[in-house]
Amino acid sequence: MSKTTFNPSNARKNFYQLLKNVNKDHKEIQIISEVSGNNAVLISLENWQSIQETLMLEQTGVLDQVRKREKDDSGFTNIDEIDWDNL
């Protein structure tokens, strides 16, 4: 994935267009300053929410369960046997 990088001054000048781009293209924009520690990434709200959901699923162990089930080659899962409350 190619990344787009702006310095803070150019990002500020083009902020509205950058907002439109990250929402349309779903590609992050890096804002890199000459001052160390003043760097950031601009992403769409939809992408941010997706990242947060993935982190929550990872932290709660749900992704581990999904990975186990993906490796299950029995070809059938009875959904009535899934303990949905303890995923």
C-alpha positions as CSV (number, residue, x, y, z in Angstrom):
1,M,0.0,0.0,0.0
2,S,1.5,3.3,-1.0
3,K,1.4,6.0,1.7
4,T,0.8,9.7,1.4
5,T,2.9,12.0,3.6
6,F,2.5,15.7,4.3
7,N,4.3,18.1,6.5
8,P,2.0,19.8,9.1
9,S,1.8,23.1,7.1
10,N,0.7,21.4,3.9
11,A,-1.7,19.1,5.8
12,R,-3.3,22.2,7.4
13,K,-3.6,23.9,4.0
14,N,-5.2,20.8,2.4
15,F,-7.1,19.5,5.5
16,Y,-10.6,19.4,4.0
17,Q,-9.4,17.6,0.9
18,L,-7.4,15.2,3.1
19,L,-10.5,14.4,5.0
20,K,-12.4,13.7,1.8
21,N,-9.5,11.5,0.5
22,V,-9.2,9.3,3.6
23,N,-12.9,8.6,3.6
24,K,-13.1,8.0,-0.1
25,D,-9.9,5.9,-0.6
26,H,-9.5,4.4,2.9
27,K,-5.7,5.1,2.8
28,E,-4.0,6.7,5.7
29,I,-2.2,10.0,5.4
30,Q,1.0,10.5,7.5
31,I,1.7,13.9,8.8
32,I,5.4,14.1,9.5
33,S,7.0,17.0,11.3
34,E,10.7,18.0,11.4
35,V,10.2,18.0,15.2
36,S,10.5,14.5,16.6
37,G,7.4,13.5,18.4
38,N,5.0,15.7,16.4
39,N,3.9,13.1,13.9
40,A,0.4,11.7,13.3
41,V,-1.7,9.6,11.0
42,L,-5.0,10.7,9.6
43,I,-7.6,7.9,8.9
44,S,-11.3,7.8,8.3
45,L,-13.6,7.3,11.2
46,E,-14.8,4.0,9.7
47,N,-11.3,2.7,9.6
48,W,-10.6,3.8,13.1
49,Q,-13.8,2.1,14.4
50,S,-12.7,-1.1,12.5
51,I,-9.3,-1.0,14.2
52,Q,-10.9,-0.5,17.6
53,E,-13.3,-3.4,17.0
54,T,-10.4,-5.7,16.0
55,L,-8.4,-4.7,19.1
56,M,-11.4,-5.4,21.3
57,L,-12.0,-8.8,19.7
58,E,-8.3,-9.6,20.1
59,Q,-8.2,-8.5,23.8
60,T,-11.4,-10.5,24.7
61,G,-10.1,-13.7,23.0
62,V,-12.8,-13.8,20.4
63,L,-10.3,-13.7,17.5
64,D,-8.6,-16.8,19.0
65,Q,-11.9,-18.6,18.8
66,V,-12.5,-17.5,15.2
67,R,-9.0,-18.7,14.3
68,K,-9.6,-22.1,15.8
69,R,-12.9,-22.4,14.0
70,E,-11.3,-21.4,10.7
71,K,-8.9,-24.3,11.1
72,D,-11.8,-26.8,11.8
73,D,-12.0,-28.8,8.6
74,S,-15.0,-30.9,9.6
75,G,-17.1,-28.8,7.2
76,F,-20.0,-28.4,9.6
77,T,-20.7,-26.4,12.7
78,N,-23.9,-26.7,14.5
79,I,-24.7,-23.2,15.6
80,D,-27.0,-24.5,18.4
81,E,-23.9,-26.0,20.1
82,I,-22.0,-22.7,20.1
83,D,-21.8,-21.1,23.6
84,W,-22.4,-17.6,22.3
85,D,-22.2,-16.0,25.8
86,N,-18.7,-17.3,26.4
87,L,-17.0,-16.5,23.1
